Amino acid sequence: MYFGHFPYRRLLLLVATALVVAVSACAQGGGRRGGDDRVYLVHADRLTYDETRNPGAQCLAGRVHFRQGPMQLRSDSAVFYQATNSFEAFGHVHLTQADTLSLRGDYLFYDGESKLAQVRRNVVMRHREQTLHTDSLNYDRVLNTGYFFEGGKLVDGENTLTSDYGEYNTATRMSVFNYRVKLENKQFTLTSDTLRYDLRTKWAHTTGPSNINSGESRIYTTDAYYNTDSEQARLNRGSQLFNKGRKMVGDSLVYNKQTGLMKAFRNVVYDDTDNKNRLTGHYGEYNEQTGEAMATDSALVVDYSGADTLYVHADTLRLYTFNIRTDSAYRVMHAYYHVRAFRSDVQAVSDSLVYDSGREIMTLYRDPIVWSDQRQILGEEINVFFNDSTIDSVYVERQALLVERVDSIHFNQVGAHQMMSYFDHGEVYLNVASGNVCAINFPLEKDSLVLYQNYTETALLRMTLKDRKLKRLWTPSAKSHFYAAGLAPQNHTFLESFAWFDYIRPLSKDDLFEWRRKRQGTELKASVRREAPVQVLKR
């Protein structure tokens, strides 16, 4: 018996097969996640079946529409494998889920059992505000994850992210990209080997060698977190930041592009090759907008702008940049608490220090001491003037004391209220002392023997030196005493303020981190520099 041209027996066989498949699907609980996971054919303009050419497949054309749970699929044509709960779709393929996911392409294969959609050619996946472009994409509806493996581009507002391989989870909105990763927007460009990107918080996490370029700033890191909205960065594993000839390195860095502030932790190095100085420590800060830098915890500043390198250590070091946007920019360094400085021709210690590179002046405060060769200068405040990074003069205010070591037991000494020392190529050629001057001198004979000594009291004293030897001593009027060596009284052999602080003197740049105090009783006497005027008149 026939129904049209179709064998009635074959029709019964197809109906029975369909019933068996439907019952089997219900008995199995409907695939990986249970429930009714059957793929339903909702509509097609035409349906054909050819058991010989394509056994078990229904060929569909014209406004094809499938559904499975919340998933809807439309295409120009399709081949439906009802027995395996799968289908192929061709032409203007459009998969939607709820109102947040849209997936388009030229071709799709969908497995209803695993709920895996394989989309090929001109693929565009849209989820909320994000759009993913690729040529080959697999979307797992169970894991809510789409992944591409032949190159793709994710567009998130002003951010564009490209890579060879990538994954995007529509539930968590987390994405993972590998191989030739590039994240771009108007403010910066990030390149990496591996990147994880949270589209909700806008935080990107890179692992492996990565570069972040933003204007004239560049960050190199192997482990970093970067926020594409706020332009904040958290950098780990010895990351490096470069900006206009400046470089900051640390075990970890925190950087805010909008404020220009960066912070570094552990093994910090800030190097300014333009101004030729370096700042190190275990904690540091730098503001690229103001040019201010700070270091503490084993802080050390290195100035290599001159022929000789200056090293300064203190509990805290700060650098201030003035005229930062001009050719006349200069730096002022503040160092405070336990300052120790070393250069091959001069060494110093003090409680605090200020160095002005524009005026080329270094000022030391509170119990400062400066050494040069066998000479030691101390006072309440010491100002060191430089000329092209070479010492030009030293000015000492209040309780000034100059000591020059002649040998192990003899010391030339000058004590005064104020003192000036002038240098030529690192050598003192003139000393001028004024105010309550007391001087003790041990002249050397040709055979370097000390035969006599003199003691002088005056208001003004000028000493001219050549080849480190006293050539001329001038004073307008003086009270002097001459003694044979070893016969002078103690108070005419050593001034009351005499002290030789060789045990404090920095011996090298590596000796700067050990603070050594003056022995008890050798500290400067307290004095009042100036008093505030009376604000209210007494009646």
C-alpha positions in Angstrom: 0.0 0.0 0.0 1.3 3.4 -0.9 0.7 7.0 0.4 1.4 9.1 -2.7 4.8 8.0 -4.0 6.1 7.2 -0.5 6.0 3.6 0.7 3.5 3.3 3.6 5.8 0.7 5.3 8.8 3.1 5.3 6.6 5.8 6.7 5.6 3.6 9.6 9.3 2.7 10.1 10.3 6.4 10.3 7.5 7.2 12.8 8.5 4.2 15.0 12.2 5.3 14.9 11.2 8.9 15.9 9.2 7.5 18.8 12.1 5.3 20.0 14.5 8.3 19.8 12.1 10.5 21.8 11.4 7.9 24.4 15.2 7.2 24.7 16.0 10.9 25.1 13.4 11.2 27.9 14.6 8.1 29.6 18.2 9.4 29.5 17.3 12.7 31.2 18.2 14.8 28.2 22.0 15.1 27.9 24.7 16.5 30.3 22.5 18.5 32.5 19.2 16.7 32.7 15.7 18.0 31.7 14.4 18.1 28.2 17.4 18.7 26.1 15.9 17.8 22.8 16.5 20.0 19.9 13.2 21.1 18.4 12.6 22.1 14.8 10.3 25.1 15.1 10.0 26.1 11.5 11.3 25.6 8.0 9.8 26.6 4.6 10.9 23.3 3.0 11.8 19.9 4.4 13.2 17.1 2.3 14.5 13.6 3.1 16.8 11.4 1.1 17.6 8.1 2.8 20.0 7.1 0.0 22.1 10.3 -0.2 21.9 11.5 3.4 20.5 8.7 5.6 19.0 9.8 8.9 19.1 13.5 8.0 16.4 16.0 7.3 17.3 18.7 4.8 15.7 22.1 5.7 15.6 25.3 3.7 14.0 28.8 4.1 13.7 30.5 7.4 15.0 27.6 9.4 14.3 27.9 13.2 15.5 25.5 15.9 15.3 25.8 19.7 16.7 24.0 22.7 15.7 25.5 26.0 16.5 29.2 26.0 18.6 28.8 22.9 17.2 29.9 19.5 18.8 29.2 16.2 17.9 30.7 12.8 19.6 30.2 9.4 18.9 30.0 5.7 19.2 26.2 5.5 20.1 23.3 7.7 20.6 19.5 8.0 18.9 18.1 11.0 20.1 14.8 12.5 17.2 14.1 14.8 18.6 10.7 16.0 21.7 12.3 17.4 20.0 15.5 18.5 22.3 17.6 16.3 22.2 19.8 13.2 24.2 21.8 10.7 23.2 25.3 9.8 24.2 27.3 6.7 23.9 30.9 5.6 23.1 33.9 7.9 23.4 31.7 11.0 22.1 33.4 14.1 22.2 31.8 17.6 20.6 33.8 20.5 20.2 33.0 24.2 18.0 35.1 26.4 18.5 38.7 25.5 22.3 39.0 26.2 24.0 36.6 23.8 24.0 36.8 20.0 26.2 34.6 17.9 26.4 34.9 14.1 28.4 33.2 11.4 28.2 31.5 7.9 28.2 27.9 9.2 27.3 26.2 12.5 27.3 22.6 13.8 25.4 22.1 17.0 25.5 19.0 19.2 22.4 19.0 21.4 23.8 16.4 23.7 27.0 18.3 24.7 25.4 21.7 23.9 28.4 22.7 21.9 28.1 25.1 19.0 30.9 25.2 16.4 30.6 28.4 14.3 32.8 29.1 11.3 33.6 32.0 9.0 32.8 35.6 9.7 31.9 34.9 13.3 30.5 37.7 15.5 29.6 37.0 19.1 27.9 39.8 21.0 27.3 39.7 24.8 26.0 42.7 26.5 28.4 45.6 25.5 31.2 43.3 24.2 31.7 42.0 20.6 34.0 39.2 19.6 35.1 38.8 16.0 36.8 35.6 14.7 36.7 33.1 11.9 36.4 30.0 14.1 34.6 29.8 17.4 33.3 27.1 19.6 30.6 28.0 22.2 29.9 25.6 25.1 26.4 26.4 26.5 27.0 24.2 29.6 30.2 26.1 30.6 28.9 29.4 29.1 32.3 29.7 27.3 33.2 30.7 23.8 36.7 30.1 22.6 38.6 30.8 19.4 41.8 29.3 18.2 42.7 30.9 14.8 42.8 34.5 15.9 40.2 36.8 17.3 39.3 40.3 18.3 37.3 41.4 21.3 35.9 44.9 21.4 34.9 46.3 24.8 33.9 50.0 24.5 37.2 51.8 23.7 39.2 48.7 24.3 40.2 46.3 21.5 41.9 43.0 22.4 43.4 40.7 19.8 45.2 37.3 20.1 45.7 34.0 18.4 43.7 32.1 21.0 41.1 33.2 23.5 38.2 32.3 25.7 35.2 34.3 27.0 32.8 33.3 29.7 29.4 34.9 29.4 28.4 34.1 33.0 31.5 35.4 34.8 32.5 37.8 31.9 36.1 36.7 32.4 38.2 36.3 29.3 41.6 34.6 28.7 43.9 35.4 25.7 47.1 33.6 24.6 49.8 34.1 22.0 50.5 37.5 20.5 48.0 39.3 22.8 47.4 43.0 22.2 45.1 45.3 24.2 44.6 48.8 22.7 42.7 52.0 23.5 43.3 55.7 23.1 45.4 55.9 26.2 47.7 52.9 26.0 48.7 49.7 24.2 49.4 46.5 26.0 51.2 43.5 24.5 51.7 40.2 26.2 51.8 36.4 25.8 49.0 35.7 28.2 46.3 38.0 29.5 43.2 37.5 31.7 40.6 40.3 31.4 37.6 40.9 33.7 35.1 42.9 31.7 33.1 43.8 34.8 36.0 45.4 36.7 38.1 46.3 33.7 41.2 44.7 35.4 43.6 42.9 33.0 46.1 40.4 34.4 49.2 39.7 32.3 51.6 36.8 32.8 54.8 36.4 30.8 56.8 39.1 29.2 54.5 42.1 28.7 54.8 45.8 27.7 52.4 48.6 28.4 53.0 51.8 26.3 51.2 55.0 27.2 52.4 58.2 25.6 56.1 58.6 26.7 55.7 56.0 29.5 56.4 52.3 29.1 56.0 49.5 31.6 57.8 46.1 31.2 56.6 43.3 33.4 56.1 39.6 33.6 53.2 39.7 36.1 50.9 42.7 36.2 47.4 43.9 36.9 46.2 46.9 34.8 42.9 48.7 34.9 41.8 50.0 31.5 39.5 52.6 33.0 41.5 54.1 35.8 44.9 53.3 34.2 46.1 51.9 37.5 48.7 49.2 37.5 50.0 46.7 40.0 53.3 45.2 38.8 55.2 42.3 40.3 58.4 40.2 39.8 60.9 42.9 39.1 58.8 45.1 36.8 60.3 48.2 35.2 58.7 51.5 34.4 60.3 53.9 31.8 59.4 57.6 31.3 61.5 60.3 29.5 64.9 59.0 30.4 63.8 57.8 33.8 63.5 54.2 34.9 62.0 52.7 38.1 62.5 49.0 39.0 61.2 47.1 42.0 60.0 43.7 43.1 56.5 45.2 42.9 55.2 48.5 41.6 51.9 50.4 41.9 51.2 53.0 39.2 48.4 55.4 38.5 48.6 57.0 35.1 46.0 59.7 35.8 47.8 61.0 38.9 51.3 60.1 37.6 52.2 58.5 41.0 54.1 55.3 41.1 55.2 53.4 44.2 57.8 50.6 44.4 58.5 48.0 47.0 61.7 46.0 47.7 64.9 46.4 45.7 63.8 49.7 44.3 65.9 51.5 41.8 64.9 54.9 40.3 67.4 56.0 37.6 67.2 59.4 35.9 69.7 59.2 33.0 68.9 62.7 31.9 69.9 64.3 35.2 72.4 61.5 35.9 71.2 60.5 39.4 69.9 57.3 40.9 67.7 56.6 43.9 67.6 53.2 45.6 65.9 51.7 48.6 63.3 49.1 49.6 60.4 51.6 49.3 60.2 54.4 46.8 57.7 56.8 45.2 57.9 59.0 42.0 55.4 61.4 40.6 56.0 61.9 36.9 53.8 65.0 36.7 55.7 66.9 39.5 59.1 65.2 39.2 59.1 64.4 42.9 60.8 61.2 44.1 61.2 59.6 47.5 63.1 56.6 48.9 63.4 55.1 52.3 64.5 51.8 54.0 68.2 51.5 53.1 67.8 54.6 50.9 70.7 55.8 48.8 71.0 58.5 46.2 73.8 58.4 43.6 74.7 61.5 41.6 77.0 60.7 38.7 76.6 64.0 36.8 80.2 65.0 37.5 83.6 63.5 37.0 83.3 61.9 40.4 80.2 60.1 41.8 78.5 61.3 45.0 76.7 58.7 47.3 74.3 59.9 50.0 72.5 57.7 52.4 69.8 58.7 54.9 66.7 57.3 56.6 64.6 59.1 54.0 65.6 60.8 50.7 63.4 63.1 48.7 64.1 64.7 45.3 62.2 67.7 44.1 62.3 68.9 40.4 61.8 72.5 39.5 61.1 73.9 36.0 60.4 70.3 35.0 58.9 71.2 31.6 61.9 73.5 30.6 65.5 73.2 29.6 66.5 74.8 32.9 65.2 72.0 35.1 67.1 71.3 38.3 66.8 69.1 41.4 66.8 69.7 45.1 67.5 66.8 47.4 66.4 66.5 51.0 68.0 63.9 53.1 67.1 63.6 56.8 68.2 61.6 59.8 71.5 59.8 59.9 72.9 61.3 56.7 76.2 59.8 55.5 77.8 60.9 52.2 80.8 59.7 50.3 82.8 60.9 47.3 86.5 60.1 46.6 87.5 63.7 47.4 85.0 64.6 50.2 83.0 62.7 52.8 80.4 63.9 55.3 77.9 63.0 58.0 75.1 65.0 59.6 71.6 64.8 60.9 70.1 66.2 57.7 71.2 67.6 54.3 69.9 69.6 51.4 71.5 69.6 48.0 70.5 72.1 45.3 71.8 71.1 41.9 70.7 74.5 40.4 72.8 76.6 42.8 75.2 73.7 43.3 75.1 74.0 47.1 75.0 71.2 49.7 74.0 72.2 53.2 74.4 70.0 56.2 72.5 70.6 59.5 72.9 69.5 63.1 76.3 68.1 64.1 77.7 68.1 60.6 81.3 67.0 59.7 83.0 67.2 56.4 86.3 65.5 55.5 88.7 66.1 52.7 92.0 64.3 52.6 93.5 64.8 56.1 91.3 67.7 56.9 88.2 67.7 59.0 85.7 70.6 59.2 82.8 70.7 61.6 80.3 73.3 63.0 76.6 73.9 63.5 75.9 74.3 59.8 78.2 73.6 56.8 77.6 74.8 53.3 79.6 73.1 50.5 79.7 75.0 47.2 80.4 73.2 44.0 81.6 74.4 40.6 80.8 72.0 37.8 80.6 69.2 40.3 84.0 70.1 41.8 84.2 71.5 45.3 84.7 75.3 45.1 84.4 76.3 48.8 83.1 75.3 52.2 81.4 77.8 54.5 81.0 76.9 58.2 78.7 78.8 60.5 79.0 78.9 64.3 81.3 76.7 66.4 83.5 76.2 63.3 86.5 73.9 63.7 89.1 73.0 61.1 91.5 70.1 62.0 94.3 68.9 59.8 96.2 65.8 60.7 100.0 66.3 60.5 100.9 62.9 61.9 99.6 60.5 64.5 100.0 63.0 67.4 100.1 66.5 65.8 97.0 68.3 64.5 96.8 71.8 63.0 93.6 73.4 64.4 91.6 76.5 63.8 88.5 77.3 65.8 86.3 80.3 65.1 82.7 81.6 64.9 82.7 81.4 61.1 85.1 79.8 58.6 85.6 79.7 54.8 87.8 77.2 52.9 88.5 77.7 49.2 89.5 74.9 46.9 91.4 74.6 43.6 91.1 71.2 41.8 90.2 69.6 45.1 93.0 71.1 47.1 92.6 73.9 49.8 94.5 77.0 48.9 92.9 79.5 51.3 91.3 79.4 54.7 89.6 82.4 56.3 88.4 82.3 59.9 86.6 85.1 61.7 85.2 85.8 65.2 87.0 84.5 68.3 89.7 82.8 66.3 92.1 80.4 68.0 94.7 78.6 65.9 97.4 76.0 66.7 99.9 75.2 64.0 102.7 72.7 63.7 105.1 73.8 60.9 107.0 71.0 59.1 110.6 71.2 58.3 112.1 69.9 55.1 112.6 66.5 56.6 109.0 66.5 57.7 109.9 66.9 61.4 107.9 69.0 63.9 110.4 71.2 65.8 108.1 73.8 67.2 104.4 74.9 67.4 102.6 78.2 67.7 99.3 79.3 69.3 97.4 82.3 68.1 94.3 84.3 69.2 92.8 86.9 66.9 89.6 88.2 65.4 90.5 87.4 61.7 92.9 84.8 60.3 93.9 84.2 56.7 95.9 81.1 55.8 97.4 80.5 52.4 98.3 76.9 51.4 100.2 75.3 48.6 100.8 71.6 48.0 98.9 71.0 51.3 101.4 73.1 53.2 101.0 76.4 55.0 102.7 79.1 53.0 101.4 82.3 54.7 99.5 83.2 57.7 98.0 86.8 58.0 96.1 88.5 60.8 95.5 92.2 61.5 96.5 91.8 65.1 97.1 88.7 67.2 98.2 87.3 70.5 100.7 84.5 69.7 102.9 82.1 71.5 105.7 79.9 70.1 106.8 76.7 71.8 109.4 74.0 71.1 107.7 70.8 70.1 106.2 69.0 73.2 106.7 71.9 75.6 103.4 73.8 75.1 100.7 73.5 77.7 97.8 71.3 77.0 95.3 74.1 76.2 97.8 75.5 73.6 98.3 72.0 72.1 94.6 71.1 71.7 91.7 73.5 71.5 88.9 73.0 73.9 86.6 72.0 71.1 89.2 69.6 69.5 88.0 66.2 68.4 89.2 63.9 65.7 86.2 61.9 64.3 88.0 59.4 62.1 85.9 56.6 63.6 82.8 58.2 62.2 84.1 59.0 58.7 82.6 57.0 55.8 85.4 54.9 54.3 83.6 53.9 51.1 80.2 53.9 49.5 79.6 50.5 51.1 80.3 52.0 54.5 77.4 54.5 54.3 74.7 52.2 55.9 76.4 51.9 59.3 75.5 54.9 61.5 78.2 55.7 64.1 77.6 58.4 66.7 80.0 60.9 68.3 81.5 59.8 71.6 79.8 61.2 74.6 81.2 64.7 75.5 82.3 65.5 71.9 79.0 66.9 70.7 78.6 70.6 69.8 77.4 72.9 72.6 73.8 74.0 72.3 73.5 77.6 71.0 70.7 79.9 70.0 71.0 81.0 66.5 68.3 83.6 66.6 65.3 84.3 68.8 61.8 85.3 67.7 60.9 88.9 68.3 58.5 89.9 71.0 55.0 89.7 69.6 53.2 91.6 72.3 54.7 94.5 74.2 54.6 94.2 78.0 52.6 96.9 79.8 
